[in-house]
């Protein structure tokens, strides 16, 4: 079977990203992302009702400090 995979683009610079967008950007699965988010110092998400968004700049900073 030929499955189509759609790449979810990151939002414009400064906007908040969804978990799906971040997983596609870093090429990791959701479980790996959630495991990473449990580490001390990981940036807290912004919550708007049920919507959860992350600031890409804060995550980039976190990853550069913890590599």
JOJOGI-V335806 format. One record per backbone hydrogen bond with DSSP energy under -0.5 kcal/mol. CO is the residue of the C=O (numbers start at 1). NH is the residue of the N-H. Records with the same first field share a line. If there is no record, write none. Layout:
CO = NH / NH
//
This chain:
1 = 3
4 = 6
6 = 8
7 = 9
12 = 15
15 = 56
17 = 54
18 = 22
19 = 23
20 = 24
21 = 25
22 = 26
23 = 27 / 28
29 = 33
30 = 34
31 = 35
32 = 36
33 = 37
34 = 38
35 = 38
36 = 39
39 = 42
46 = 48 / 53
47 = 49
48 = 51
51 = 48
53 = 46
54 = 17 / 56
55 = 59
56 = 60
57 = 61
58 = 62
59 = 63
60 = 64
61 = 65
62 = 66
//
